[in-house]
């Protein structure tokens, strides 16, 4: 017999992912300010690099000559983190919890991961690796930082699920 509830429960995060990807294609810096603002604050604090908001562009940091724009918001990472939390064994308490809790947990993880990526990129640039900020090295650093954050978060979720299962056994 087909368990439609399980199919729906498993499909729902992927539907949310697809809707998010569709929305992101047209989103600008203003729509993504809920990610850009806290990332900007962390980056500014860490690098001592003040920036200011430029409408429809993002946060401009003239001292380091970079802009935190919609492409720097980390929205794709946010969507992947939502999937990670929603599909975690810990999320299977109530079906609606994955809709509410996953994005609430994914948001601070996204801010931390994306801020780390930007701080690392600017630090490499400040150290004289000017080519690092452009091209494939920029993308490689982002992929590495994101994979590390997702992997470590997955390990923590797995460990928590095992402990929870052992506690209830």
Secondary structure, DSSP 8 states (H G I E B T S, - for coil): ---HHHHHHHHHHHHHHHHHHHHHHH--TTTTHHHHHHHHHHHHHHHT---EEETTTEEEETTTTEEE-GGGS-HHHHHHHHHHHHTSGGGTTSTTHHHHHHHHHHHHHHHHHHHHHHHHHHHHHHTT-GGGGSTHHHHHHHHHHHHHHHHHHHHHHHHHHHHHHHHH-
